[in-house]
Amino acid sequence: MPVWDPDRYLQFADSRTRPFLDLIAQVPGAPASIVDLGCGPGHLTRHLRARWPQARILGIDSSAEMIDEAIRSNFDAFASYDAADVTTWQPNGPVDLFVSNAMFQWVPNQLEVIARLLQFVAPGGTFAVQVPNNADSPTHVTLAEVAQQEPFAQHLTHARRLPTTDPALYLEFFADRGYLVDAWETTYLHVLPGADPVFDWISGTGARPYLQALPDDLVAPFTDEVKVRSREAYPTHSWGTPLPFRRTFAVATRP
C-alpha cells in the first residue's frame, strides 16, 4: 500500500480538480447525503458544498495522511472524514450520492467493490465515478519498462500497472443492474510548467508504488531514467509541456 503525500498530490490540484467538477456537473437532483470515496486531502469538499449546500458529506480514504490533511484543512460542520479501506467499508445506511474521483483504478477488483456498495444507494440515488484511462500512455509504459530492468526489477515484482477502464465497461456494468447511465470519455490536454513536470505529475500518483518499493539507493537512478524517457516522450516548449490525459466518467442513477 503506497504512502500518500498530500503536498505532492496537491502540486497540480487545479488540473486534478477539473475532472471532478465535470463529473458532479452531471449528477441529477439534490442529494441529502454524500460519500466521497477516495476523498484524498479533502480539497474537493468545498465543491460538493457549493453544489449542494445542505448535504451531509463523508469523505473516505485509505490514507491516514490524506485524512489528517482533510480534517486540518476543512472547516465544515456538516462534513466529516474517516480513514477506511473501500474494499471492506460500508455506510451505516442509504446514501443519496456516492462520488469517486480517480480512486477506483487503484482497486484491483473495483467492479466487485462497486457492486457491493450499490446495495447502499438510496432509491433515486446516484453512483458517480471518474478514473484515469491512460494506462497505455507513455507515462505508464515508461514506468513499466524501467521497472523491468535490473537492478530495479527484483524489487518491483509486485508493483501493479494501472488498468485501462473504458466507459463502455461502466455503461454495461451499471445498465445491467437497472441503472440509468451517462458514460463518457474526455482527454484533457494539460500544460505543465517547470523542469521535468511530467515526472512531478506522476510522482504524486502512478509512480508512488514503484518509488516506495525501491531501496533508498535505487530511487534516484530509477527517477533519473524515468525523467529522461519522459522528456523524450513529452517535449517541452517555451510555453510549457503538454500532457494529454484521458479519463473515463460514469454517472449511474438508480430509478
N, C-alpha and C positions, 0 to 999 in steps of 0.2 A: 504494500500500500504506500504510494508516494506521499511524502510530507509536503503540504502546500504552503507557499509563501504568499500571503495576501498582498504585500507590497509589489512583488514581482508580477503577480496576476493583474494588479490594477494599473500596471505601467501603460497598458493600452485599453484602459477602461472605456473610453468613448467608443472605440471601434467595436469592442466586445458587447457594448450595450445596445447598439442599433438593432441587431437581430432580435433581441428581447422585445424591443418596442414594436418591431414589425410583427412579432408573434402575438403579443397581447392585444394589438390593434384589431385582430380578427376574432377575439373571444367575445361571444354574444352575452347579453344580459348584464346583470349586476350581482355577481356572487357575494354572498354574505361571509363565506369562509373560504380562505385561500391557503393552499400549501405550496410553498416554493421548494421543490425538490432539487438539491444541489445549489443552495442559495449562495454559497461562497461567502465573501465578506459582507454580504448584506447590502451591497451598493445599489441593488435593483429594487429594494423595498420601496424606496420613495416613488418609483414609477408606478408600482402597484397601488400605492396610496393615492397618487394623483389621479389615477384612472378610476379607482373605487374607494372613495373617501371613508365609507362606513364599514369596510370589510375587516374581519379579523384575519390576521396574516401570521402564518407559522412558517419559519424557514428551517429546513432540514439540510444538514451537510455532514458528511463523514469525517471532515477535518476539524479537529478541535481548534486548530489555529484560525481557521476561517470563521468558526462560530464565535470565538473570543473577539475577533475583529468586528463581526456583525453586531455583537452586543455593545461593544465600546462605541461604535460609530453611529448607531441609530437610536434616536430618542422618540419612540413611537409607543404610546400607551396601549395600542391595540395590535402590536406586533411582538412576536417572541421568536426565539431561536433555540434549536436543540441539536446536539451532535448525535447522529444516529446513522446506521447503515441502511440505506434504502432497500437493500435486498431482503431485510427482515422487518424493517419498521412498518408500523401501521397506525393510522389515526384512531382516535377514540370514538369517532362517529362519522356520519356522512360529511363529505366535502363538496362544496359547490365548484371549486376550481383547483385542479392540480396543474401547476405550471412548472416546466423544467427547461432551463436554458443551458445547453452544452454540458450535460451531465451523463445522459444515458449511454453515450459512446464508451464510457468507462466501465459499464456494467456488462459483463460477458453474456449473461442470459437476460438481456433487457426486456425482451417480449414476455418472458415468464414473469418478470417482476411487475411490468405494467399490467399484465392480465390479473395478477393478484390484487393490485391497487384499484383496478376498475370496480371491484365489488364495493368500494367505499365512495364512488362517485354518486352524488345525490341525483334524484330524478331531475332532468333538465340541466344537470351539471356538465362540466367540460374538462377534458384532459388535453392540455396543450403542451407540445414538446418541440424542441429545436435541437438538432445535433449537427456538428460538422460532417460534411460528406466529401472530404478531400483526402482520404487515406491514400489515394493514388497520385497525389501531388508530389512535386519534388521535395517538399519539406519532409514528408513521412517516408518517402522512398530513400532519401538520404540517410535518415536516422536508421532505417532498417539495414541498409547496405553497410554503413560504417560499423553497426553493431555486429555484423557477421565477420568482421575482420579481427584477427588477433593483434594485440593481446586483449581486445575488448570482449570477444565472443564468449570466452569461458566464463565471464561474469554476467552475461546478458542472456543466458539461455531462457530465462523466464520473463524477459521483457516482452510485453504484448503489443503488437502493432494494432492500432485502432482500426475498426472496420469501416466499410462504406455502408451507408444506410440510405437507400433510395426512397423517395417519397411514396412510390407505389407499394413498398413494403408496409408502411404505416397505413396507407389507404385500405389495403386488403385486410390488415390486422384488425383495425377498428370497425370497418364496414361489416366484416364477418360477425362481429359481436353486436350489430344493430345500431351502431353509432352513425351520426351524420358527420361526414368527414370533409374537411378542407385541407388538402395536402399540396405542397408546392416546394420548389427549389429555387434558391437565389444565389447568384455568385456576386459577392462583394469584391470590389477592387480597392483594397486599402492602399494608401500611400504612406509608407512608414519613414520616419525621419531617423537620422543618425547613422553611425557606423554599425555594421552587422545587425540591422534592425530585424531581419528575418529570424536570426538565431535568438535575439532578445524576445521575439514574439513566441517562438516555440519553447523557449526555456521556461516559460511560465506555465506551460500546459503539456504538450505532447512529448517534449524531451525529458520531462522530470523523472519518469520511471527509469530511463536509461542513465541519467546523470546520478541518481541516488543509488543505483545498483552497483556503480563502479567504485573501486577503491580510490582513495583520495589522489594517489599519484597518477591515475589514469583519466581523471576528469578533465584536466587541461588538454592533453593530447587528443582526447575524443572531441572536446569542444572545438579545438583548432581545426580538425579535419572536417567537422560539420560546417563550420563557418566558411572554410574555403569552398566547399561544394555549394553552399547556399549562395555565396557571392556569384558563382558561375551560373546558377540556375535563375537567380533574380538580380539582374544587373541594376546598379544604382545610377540614377540620373541626377542632373543638377537640382531637380525639384523633389527628389526623394526616391524611394524604392517601392515599386508597385508589387503588391502581393494579392493575387487572386485567391479568394477563399469561398468555396462552395458550401452551402448549408441547406439542410432539409428541415421542413416545417410540417407539422400536422396539428390541426385543431379539431378534436373529435368531441361531439356533443351528444350526450345521452338524451333520447327523446323523452 
